[in-house]
Amino acid sequence: MAEINITPFVDVMLVLLIIFMVAAPLMTVGVPVELPKTAANALPSDEEEPLTVTIKGDGGLAIQNTDTPDADLVTRLQAIAAERTSDRIFLRADGVNQWNRVAEVMGALNAAGFGNIGLVTDIGGTGLGAVPEAGN
């Protein structure tokens, strides 16, 4: 008998597909921060993996998921910029940070050669001109 039974193969592939579908969203978690909520729309994505700098709640910095001292931020970003084709960078800042800390980091990003800075926020906030709902 020269037939191949593919039923076990299909069963295994379906189980693997389900596992990867569940695990894939969990792999995008980075440095945990409480982002401010705004009514802004999402930025269009590039073909490169987005470069992200995070200002944590305690004021510490992280490039992607790697903690970075303030003194090394510009030099590390300049080395990264030399290998990238895009000057876009995303800045995530915990909502407890003061504006002057965010502005300092934005200046450092600009000094490192990144002129296209996108501020990352959570959706669901209200705009400045939004009218509150009745009963609030």
C-alpha positions in Angstrom: 0.0 0.0 0.0 1.6 3.3 -1.1 -0.8 5.9 0.2 0.3 8.7 2.5 -2.0 9.6 5.4 -1.8 13.3 5.9 -4.4 13.7 8.6 -1.9 13.6 11.5 0.2 16.2 9.6 -2.7 18.5 9.2 -3.7 18.1 12.9 -0.2 19.1 14.0 0.0 22.1 11.7 -3.4 23.4 12.9 -2.2 23.1 16.5 1.0 25.0 15.7 -0.9 27.6 13.8 -3.1 28.3 16.8 -0.1 28.4 19.2 1.7 31.0 17.0 -1.5 33.1 16.6 -1.8 33.3 20.4 1.9 33.8 21.0 2.6 36.4 18.4 0.8 39.4 20.0 2.6 38.6 23.3 6.0 39.0 21.7 5.6 42.7 20.9 5.5 43.7 24.6 8.3 46.1 25.4 9.1 48.3 28.4 5.9 48.7 30.4 4.8 52.4 30.6 1.5 54.1 31.2 1.0 56.0 27.9 -1.1 59.1 27.9 -4.4 58.8 26.0 -5.2 61.0 23.0 -7.6 61.2 20.1 -4.8 61.2 17.5 -4.8 58.7 14.6 -2.0 56.1 14.2 1.0 56.9 12.0 1.5 54.8 8.8 4.1 52.1 9.2 7.4 51.7 7.4 9.0 48.6 5.9 11.7 48.7 8.7 11.1 47.7 12.2 10.3 50.9 14.1 13.0 52.2 16.4 11.5 53.1 19.8 13.0 55.1 22.7 11.1 54.8 26.0 11.1 57.1 29.0 10.1 55.0 31.9 8.1 56.2 34.9 11.3 56.7 37.0 12.8 58.8 34.2 15.1 56.0 32.9 15.6 55.5 29.2 15.4 52.4 27.0 16.2 51.9 23.3 13.8 49.2 22.2 14.0 46.9 25.3 17.5 47.7 26.3 18.1 50.1 29.3 20.4 52.9 28.3 22.1 55.5 30.5 21.4 59.1 29.6 25.1 59.7 28.7 25.1 56.9 26.1 21.8 57.7 24.4 23.2 59.9 21.6 26.2 57.8 20.8 24.1 54.6 20.6 21.5 56.2 18.5 24.1 57.6 16.1 25.5 54.1 15.7 22.0 52.8 15.0 21.2 55.7 12.6 24.2 54.8 10.5 22.7 51.4 9.8 19.1 52.6 9.1 17.6 54.1 6.0 14.8 56.0 7.8 15.2 58.8 10.2 11.9 58.0 11.9 11.9 57.2 15.6 9.1 56.7 18.1 9.2 58.2 21.6 7.2 56.5 24.3 7.0 58.4 27.6 5.2 57.3 30.8 2.5 59.8 31.7 4.1 60.6 35.0 7.1 62.2 33.4 7.4 66.0 33.3 7.4 67.8 30.0 11.0 69.0 30.4 12.2 65.4 30.6 10.4 64.6 27.4 11.8 67.7 25.7 15.3 66.8 26.8 15.1 63.4 25.3 13.5 64.8 22.1 16.5 67.2 21.8 18.9 64.2 22.2 17.0 62.3 19.5 17.4 65.3 17.2 21.1 65.6 18.0 21.5 61.9 17.2 20.2 62.5 13.6 16.6 61.6 14.0 14.4 64.4 12.7 11.2 62.5 12.3 10.0 61.9 15.9 6.6 60.3 16.5 5.1 60.5 20.0 3.4 57.2 21.0 0.1 57.5 22.9 -2.8 55.2 23.7 -6.1 55.7 21.9 -9.3 56.5 23.7 -8.5 59.9 25.0 -10.5 63.1 24.3 -9.2 65.9 22.2 -8.9 69.4 23.7 -12.0 70.6 22.0 -14.1 67.5 22.8 -17.4 68.0 24.4 -17.9 65.8 27.5 -20.8 63.4 27.3 -24.0 64.2 29.2 -23.9 63.0 32.8 -20.1 63.4 33.2 
